[in-house]
């Protein structure tokens, strides 16, 4: 066999388009690297037709270093041209997340210099595909998890599993009283709202408001007086449990009625 002094690269591309960056199983994507090349002798002529033992090695440095992957194939060469699928003998299990360099040895002769592995033009799209389930590098999750984004549900809403919810249900109230309720949120980092209705079925429901007339020391309406991680207290006014203007613009007060406390927490 003539001494081989030149190695001409014809085509070098990823069949799987940076397949190592995908997070699905290896069985889903063929992890093979399509490679074609041409071998010439010292006179720049194609090497003699035949089969050759060719070893392919991938490094993460241009010179020296230790190969990260090695594979030897018996390659059929015609007019100097050959084509192989790298990874067909030894699994090509590199991440392809940094620069790699291919070194080729034909028989005992090592080709030089090493060739940097580059993706095919359309493989640049894989740069975004590897983070298709992320926003600014933060992964999504269907359930609340630390340091992850929460995916919206099928109705494009925040899943109800995210929230802790408390609902006291309607309870009867009268003036100048405090009503303590035990809630299940386990935190004070929550949003609570107090509602009023004229009957236990929630008729004429409205958001409670607290009014104070300091000139005569009168207090109307209701308010949430105190909140702990386990309890919440609703306080009625001395003169009314709810005060509001009716549809005619007249001031109206209720001395009895029903309250309902609803709370939400994100932790």
C-alpha positions as a Markdown table, in Angstrom:
| # | Residue | x | y | z |
|---|---|---|---|---|
| 1 | Unk | 0.0 | 0.0 | 0.0 |
| 2 | Unk | 1.3 | 3.4 | -0.9 |
| 3 | Unk | 2.2 | 5.7 | 1.9 |
| 4 | Unk | -0.8 | 8.0 | 2.6 |
| 5 | Unk | 0.1 | 11.6 | 3.1 |
| 6 | Unk | -3.1 | 13.5 | 2.5 |
| 7 | Unk | -6.5 | 13.3 | 3.7 |
| 8 | Unk | -9.2 | 15.4 | 1.9 |
| 9 | Unk | -12.5 | 15.9 | 3.7 |
| 10 | Unk | -15.5 | 16.0 | 1.4 |
| 11 | Unk | -18.5 | 16.0 | 3.7 |
| 12 | Unk | -18.9 | 16.1 | 7.4 |
| 13 | Unk | -22.3 | 16.5 | 8.9 |
| 14 | Unk | -24.6 | 15.3 | 11.7 |
| 15 | Unk | -27.3 | 12.8 | 10.7 |
| 16 | Unk | -29.1 | 13.5 | 14.0 |
| 17 | Unk | -28.5 | 17.2 | 14.1 |
| 18 | Unk | -26.6 | 17.6 | 17.4 |
| 19 | Unk | -28.4 | 14.5 | 18.7 |
| 20 | Unk | -26.5 | 14.6 | 22.0 |
| 21 | Unk | -28.3 | 17.7 | 23.1 |
| 22 | Unk | -31.7 | 16.0 | 23.1 |
| 23 | Unk | -33.1 | 14.8 | 26.4 |
| 24 | Unk | -35.2 | 12.0 | 25.0 |
| 25 | Unk | -33.8 | 8.4 | 25.0 |
| 26 | Unk | -31.1 | 7.3 | 22.7 |
| 27 | Unk | -33.5 | 4.8 | 21.1 |
| 28 | Unk | -35.6 | 7.6 | 19.7 |
| 29 | Unk | -32.9 | 9.2 | 17.6 |
| 30 | Unk | -30.1 | 7.3 | 15.7 |
| 31 | Unk | -26.9 | 8.6 | 17.2 |
| 32 | Unk | -24.8 | 8.2 | 14.0 |
| 33 | Unk | -22.5 | 10.7 | 12.4 |
| 34 | Unk | -22.3 | 10.6 | 8.5 |
| 35 | Unk | -18.8 | 11.0 | 7.3 |
| 36 | Unk | -17.3 | 11.0 | 3.8 |
| 37 | Unk | -13.7 | 11.6 | 2.8 |
| 38 | Unk | -11.0 | 11.0 | 0.2 |
| 39 | Unk | -7.6 | 9.5 | 0.7 |
| 40 | Unk | -4.6 | 10.3 | -1.5 |
| 41 | Unk | -1.0 | 9.2 | -1.7 |
| 42 | Unk | 2.2 | 11.3 | -1.7 |
| 43 | Unk | 1.7 | 12.2 | -5.4 |
| 44 | Unk | -1.8 | 13.4 | -4.5 |
| 45 | Unk | -3.4 | 10.5 | -6.3 |
| 46 | Unk | -6.2 | 8.4 | -4.9 |
| 47 | Unk | -5.0 | 5.4 | -2.9 |
| 48 | Unk | -5.4 | 2.0 | -4.4 |
| 49 | Unk | -8.9 | 0.6 | -4.4 |
| 50 | Unk | -9.6 | -1.9 | -1.6 |
| 51 | Unk | -10.5 | -2.3 | 2.1 |
| 52 | Unk | -8.6 | -0.5 | 4.8 |
| 53 | Unk | -8.6 | -0.5 | 8.5 |
| 54 | Unk | -9.5 | 3.0 | 9.6 |
| 55 | Unk | -9.7 | 4.2 | 13.2 |
| 56 | Unk | -11.7 | 7.3 | 14.1 |
| 57 | Unk | -11.1 | 9.2 | 17.3 |
| 58 | Unk | -12.8 | 12.2 | 18.8 |
| 59 | Unk | -11.0 | 14.6 | 21.1 |
| 60 | Unk | -12.1 | 17.8 | 22.8 |
| 61 | Unk | -8.7 | 19.4 | 22.1 |
| 62 | Unk | -6.9 | 20.1 | 18.8 |
| 63 | Unk | -3.7 | 18.5 | 19.8 |
| 64 | Unk | -2.5 | 15.9 | 22.3 |
| 65 | Unk | -5.1 | 14.9 | 24.9 |
| 66 | Unk | -6.9 | 11.6 | 25.3 |
| 67 | Unk | -9.6 | 10.4 | 22.8 |
| 68 | Unk | -13.1 | 10.6 | 24.2 |
| 69 | Unk | -14.4 | 8.1 | 21.7 |
| 70 | Unk | -12.7 | 5.6 | 19.4 |
| 71 | Unk | -14.0 | 3.3 | 16.7 |
| 72 | Unk | -12.3 | 1.1 | 14.1 |
| 73 | Unk | -14.0 | 0.2 | 10.9 |
| 74 | Unk | -13.0 | -1.8 | 7.8 |
| 75 | Unk | -13.6 | 0.7 | 5.1 |
| 76 | Unk | -14.1 | 0.1 | 1.4 |
| 77 | Unk | -12.3 | 2.7 | -0.6 |
| 78 | Unk | -13.0 | 3.3 | -4.4 |
| 79 | Unk | -10.9 | 5.9 | -6.2 |
| 80 | Unk | -9.9 | 7.3 | -2.9 |
| 81 | Unk | -13.5 | 8.0 | -1.8 |
| 82 | Unk | -15.2 | 6.4 | 1.2 |
| 83 | Unk | -18.3 | 6.9 | 3.3 |
| 84 | Unk | -18.9 | 5.7 | 6.8 |
| 85 | Unk | -21.4 | 6.1 | 9.6 |
| 86 | Unk | -19.6 | 6.8 | 12.8 |
| 87 | Unk | -21.1 | 5.3 | 15.9 |
| 88 | Unk | -22.1 | 2.0 | 14.2 |
| 89 | Unk | -19.5 | 0.0 | 16.0 |
| 90 | Unk | -19.1 | 1.9 | 19.3 |
| 91 | Unk | -22.0 | 4.0 | 20.7 |
| 92 | Unk | -21.5 | 7.7 | 20.0 |
| 93 | Unk | -22.5 | 8.8 | 23.4 |
| 94 | Unk | -20.8 | 12.2 | 23.5 |
| 95 | Unk | -22.9 | 15.2 | 24.6 |
| 96 | Unk | -21.8 | 17.4 | 21.6 |
| 97 | Unk | -22.1 | 20.4 | 23.9 |
| 98 | Unk | -18.5 | 21.8 | 23.3 |
| 99 | Unk | -16.0 | 21.8 | 20.4 |
| 100 | Unk | -14.8 | 18.3 | 19.3 |
| 101 | Unk | -12.0 | 17.3 | 16.9 |
| 102 | Unk | -11.8 | 14.2 | 14.7 |
| 103 | Unk | -8.6 | 12.3 | 14.2 |
| 104 | Unk | -8.3 | 9.5 | 11.7 |
| 105 | Unk | -5.7 | 6.7 | 11.5 |
| 106 | Unk | -5.4 | 4.6 | 8.4 |
| 107 | Unk | -3.6 | 1.4 | 9.3 |
| 108 | Unk | -0.7 | 2.8 | 11.5 |
| 109 | Unk | -0.6 | 6.2 | 9.9 |
| 110 | Unk | -2.3 | 9.1 | 11.7 |
| 111 | Unk | -3.8 | 11.9 | 9.6 |
| 112 | Unk | -2.9 | 15.4 | 10.7 |
| 113 | Unk | -4.2 | 17.9 | 11.6 |
| 114 | Unk | -7.3 | 16.9 | 13.4 |
| 115 | Unk | -10.5 | 18.2 | 11.9 |
| 116 | Unk | -13.0 | 20.2 | 13.9 |
| 117 | Unk | -16.5 | 18.7 | 13.9 |
| 118 | Unk | -19.1 | 21.1 | 12.6 |
| 119 | Unk | -22.8 | 20.8 | 12.2 |
| 120 | Unk | -24.8 | 20.9 | 9.0 |
| 121 | Unk | -26.4 | 24.3 | 8.2 |
| 122 | Unk | -29.9 | 23.4 | 9.3 |
| 123 | Unk | -28.5 | 21.9 | 12.5 |
| 124 | Unk | -28.1 | 25.4 | 13.9 |
| 125 | Unk | -31.8 | 25.2 | 14.7 |
| 126 | Unk | -31.0 | 22.6 | 17.3 |
| 127 | Unk | -29.4 | 25.3 | 19.4 |
| 128 | Unk | -33.0 | 26.4 | 20.3 |
| 129 | Unk | -34.4 | 22.9 | 20.1 |
| 130 | Unk | -32.3 | 21.7 | 23.1 |
| 131 | Unk | -34.0 | 24.4 | 25.2 |
| 132 | Unk | -37.5 | 24.1 | 23.7 |
| 133 | Unk | -39.0 | 23.3 | 27.1 |
| 134 | Unk | -37.1 | 26.1 | 28.9 |
| 135 | Unk | -37.4 | 29.9 | 29.3 |
| 136 | Unk | -34.0 | 31.6 | 29.7 |
| 137 | Unk | -32.6 | 28.2 | 30.7 |
| 138 | Unk | -35.2 | 27.5 | 33.3 |
| 139 | Unk | -37.1 | 24.2 | 32.7 |
| 140 | Unk | -40.9 | 23.8 | 32.9 |
| 141 | Unk | -42.8 | 21.4 | 35.1 |
| 142 | Unk | -46.4 | 20.3 | 35.2 |
| 143 | Unk | -46.4 | 20.4 | 39.0 |
| 144 | Unk | -44.8 | 22.9 | 41.4 |
| 145 | Unk | -41.0 | 22.3 | 41.7 |
| 146 | Unk | -38.1 | 24.3 | 43.0 |
| 147 | Unk | -36.4 | 26.4 | 40.4 |
| 148 | Unk | -38.8 | 25.4 | 37.6 |
| 149 | Unk | -41.5 | 27.2 | 35.6 |
| 150 | Unk | -45.0 | 26.0 | 36.0 |
| 151 | Unk | -46.8 | 25.1 | 32.8 |
| 152 | Unk | -50.3 | 26.3 | 32.2 |
| 153 | Unk | -53.1 | 23.8 | 32.0 |
| 154 | Unk | -55.1 | 22.9 | 28.9 |
| 155 | Unk | -57.3 | 25.9 | 29.5 |
| 156 | Unk | -54.2 | 28.2 | 29.5 |
| 157 | Unk | -54.7 | 28.8 | 33.3 |
| 158 | Unk | -52.5 | 28.3 | 36.3 |
| 159 | Unk | -53.2 | 24.8 | 37.5 |
| 160 | Unk | -55.3 | 24.6 | 40.7 |
| 161 | Unk | -52.6 | 22.4 | 42.2 |
| 162 | Unk | -50.5 | 25.4 | 42.6 |
| 163 | Unk | -52.8 | 27.2 | 45.0 |
| 164 | Unk | -53.8 | 26.3 | 48.5 |
| 165 | Unk | -57.4 | 27.4 | 48.9 |
| 166 | Unk | -59.4 | 28.2 | 52.0 |
| 167 | Unk | -63.2 | 28.7 | 52.0 |
| 168 | Unk | -65.1 | 29.3 | 55.3 |
| 169 | Unk | -68.5 | 28.9 | 53.7 |
| 170 | Unk | -71.3 | 31.3 | 54.7 |
| 171 | Unk | -71.7 | 31.9 | 58.4 |
| 172 | Unk | -74.2 | 34.1 | 60.3 |
| 173 | Unk | -73.0 | 37.4 | 61.8 |
| 174 | Unk | -74.3 | 40.3 | 63.8 |
| 175 | Unk | -72.9 | 43.7 | 64.9 |
| 176 | Unk | -70.0 | 44.2 | 67.2 |
| 177 | Unk | -68.7 | 40.7 | 67.0 |
| 178 | Unk | -65.5 | 38.9 | 66.2 |
| 179 | Unk | -65.5 | 35.6 | 64.5 |
| 180 | Unk | -62.4 | 33.4 | 64.6 |
| 181 | Unk | -61.9 | 30.8 | 61.8 |
| 182 | Unk | -59.3 | 28.1 | 61.5 |
| 183 | Unk | -57.8 | 28.0 | 57.9 |
| 184 | Unk | -55.6 | 25.4 | 56.2 |
| 185 | Unk | -53.1 | 27.6 | 54.3 |
| 186 | Unk | -50.3 | 27.3 | 56.9 |
| 187 | Unk | -48.9 | 30.7 | 56.1 |
| 188 | Unk | -49.7 | 34.4 | 56.4 |
| 189 | Unk | -48.3 | 35.0 | 52.8 |
| 190 | Unk | -51.8 | 34.6 | 51.5 |
| 191 | Unk | -54.7 | 36.7 | 50.0 |
| 192 | Unk | -57.9 | 36.8 | 52.0 |
| 193 | Unk | -61.2 | 38.4 | 51.0 |
| 194 | Unk | -64.3 | 38.9 | 53.1 |
| 195 | Unk | -67.7 | 38.8 | 51.5 |
| 196 | Unk | -71.2 | 39.6 | 52.7 |
| 197 | Unk | -74.6 | 38.2 | 51.7 |
| 198 | Unk | -78.1 | 38.7 | 52.9 |
| 199 | Unk | -78.8 | 35.0 | 53.2 |
| 200 | Unk | -76.9 | 31.7 | 53.6 |
| 201 | Unk | -77.3 | 31.0 | 49.9 |
| 202 | Unk | -75.1 | 34.0 | 49.0 |
| 203 | Unk | -77.9 | 36.3 | 47.7 |
| 204 | Unk | -76.8 | 39.9 | 47.0 |
| 205 | Unk | -73.2 | 38.9 | 47.6 |
| 206 | Unk | -70.7 | 41.9 | 47.9 |
| 207 | Unk | -67.2 | 42.5 | 49.0 |
| 208 | Unk | -67.2 | 43.7 | 52.6 |
| 209 | Unk | -66.0 | 47.3 | 53.4 |
| 210 | Unk | -65.3 | 48.9 | 56.7 |
| 211 | Unk | -66.4 | 52.5 | 57.3 |
| 212 | Unk | -65.6 | 54.6 | 60.3 |
| 213 | Unk | -67.2 | 57.9 | 61.2 |
| 214 | Unk | -64.9 | 59.2 | 63.9 |
| 215 | Unk | -67.0 | 62.2 | 64.7 |
| 216 | Unk | -69.7 | 60.1 | 66.3 |
| 217 | Unk | -67.4 | 57.0 | 66.8 |
| 218 | Unk | -69.6 | 54.8 | 64.5 |
| 219 | Unk | -68.3 | 51.8 | 62.7 |
| 220 | Unk | -70.0 | 50.1 | 59.8 |
| 221 | Unk | -69.3 | 47.0 | 57.7 |
| 222 | Unk | -66.8 | 44.2 | 58.3 |
| 223 | Unk | -63.1 | 43.7 | 58.1 |
| 224 | Unk | -60.5 | 41.0 | 58.6 |
| 225 | Unk | -59.0 | 41.9 | 62.0 |
| 226 | Unk | -56.1 | 39.5 | 62.3 |
| 227 | Unk | -54.4 | 36.7 | 60.4 |
| 228 | Unk | -52.0 | 34.0 | 61.6 |
| 229 | Unk | -50.7 | 30.9 | 59.8 |
| 230 | Unk | -53.7 | 29.0 | 61.1 |
| 231 | Unk | -56.4 | 31.4 | 62.1 |
| 232 | Unk | -58.2 | 34.4 | 60.8 |
| 233 | Unk | -60.6 | 36.8 | 62.5 |
| 234 | Unk | -63.5 | 38.6 | 60.9 |
| 235 | Unk | -64.8 | 41.7 | 62.8 |
| 236 | Unk | -68.2 | 43.3 | 62.3 |
| 237 | Unk | -68.9 | 47.0 | 62.8 |
| 238 | Unk | -70.5 | 48.3 | 66.0 |
| 239 | Unk | -73.4 | 49.7 | 63.9 |
| 240 | Unk | -73.6 | 47.3 | 61.0 |
| 241 | Unk | -72.2 | 44.1 | 59.5 |
| 242 | Unk | -72.3 | 45.7 | 56.0 |
| 243 | Unk | -73.1 | 49.2 | 54.7 |
| 244 | Unk | -73.6 | 50.2 | 51.1 |
| 245 | Unk | -75.5 | 52.4 | 48.7 |
| 246 | Unk | -78.6 | 50.8 | 47.1 |
| 247 | Unk | -79.4 | 51.2 | 43.4 |
| 248 | Unk | -81.2 | 54.5 | 44.1 |
| 249 | Unk | -78.2 | 55.9 | 45.8 |
| 250 | Unk | -79.5 | 55.6 | 49.3 |
| 251 | Unk | -77.2 | 54.6 | 52.2 |
| 252 | Unk | -78.3 | 51.2 | 53.6 |
| 253 | Unk | -77.0 | 49.2 | 56.6 |
| 254 | Unk | -77.4 | 45.6 | 57.6 |
| 255 | Unk | -77.2 | 44.6 | 61.3 |
| 256 | Unk | -77.3 | 40.9 | 60.5 |
| 257 | Unk | -76.3 | 38.8 | 57.5 |
| 258 | Unk | -73.7 | 36.3 | 56.4 |
| 259 | Unk | -70.0 | 36.4 | 56.0 |
| 260 | Unk | -67.7 | 34.2 | 53.9 |
| 261 | Unk | -63.9 | 34.2 | 53.9 |
| 262 | Unk | -61.9 | 33.0 | 50.9 |
| 263 | Unk | -58.2 | 32.8 | 50.9 |
| 264 | Unk | -55.4 | 31.7 | 48.5 |
| 265 | Unk | -51.8 | 30.9 | 49.1 |
| 266 | Unk | -48.9 | 30.1 | 46.7 |
| 267 | Unk | -46.7 | 28.3 | 49.2 |
